[in-house]
Amino acid sequence: MSQESPRELLDQLLAQADDDERPSKSQLKREMHALQTLGEQIIAMTPAERARFPLSDDMLAAVEETARIRSHEGRRRHMQYVGKLMRREDLAAIRAVHDEIEQETLRRDHAFHRLERWRDRLVEEGDPAVEAFVADYPDADRQALRQLIRNARRERDHHKPPASARKLFRLIRDTAGL
């Protein structure tokens, strides 16, 4: 049996709301599991991200209570309760916010990967890469860049921890405004 993602199961749940057929017991279990998984994902988010969701007071109380539950079995039962509460929520609106947050996370991850490539390129190529970086980011501090690049190369060549490479990444990140 293939595992479907919670998003696919939620899509099916929303599509079945229009159908007149009664879903099978297995389908109901899959839907409940998908709602429970969505609830777990919402609980795992930061409070700022959670505040963006259109959740009822009961659901918000259940989310807050999750932090106090330490017992494995108690947490499992509580997550089932969260899944049950999710049935009463506006799933289309919650899914829209969830998708928006996922897209923001992907954009942020891609931006950080792009900055990591800049860091690696600066350490490998040196001055030509510095000129290309300054062309893209004119406010960059050339002297600090060159110093950190020299230190990062020295650390790499002597097999030392990459403290300067981390500092270089922070400088690149701050220059890029992320």
Secondary structure, DSSP 4 states (H G I P E B T S, - for coil): -PPPPHHHHHHHHHHHTT--SPPPHHHHHHHHHHHHHHHHHHHHS-HHHHTTS---HHHHHHHHHHTT---HHHHHHHHHHHHHHHTTS-HHHHHHHHHHHHHHHHHHHHHHHHHHHHHHHHHHH-HHHHHHHHHH-TT--HHHHHHHHHHHHHHHHTT---HHHHHHHHHHHHHHT-
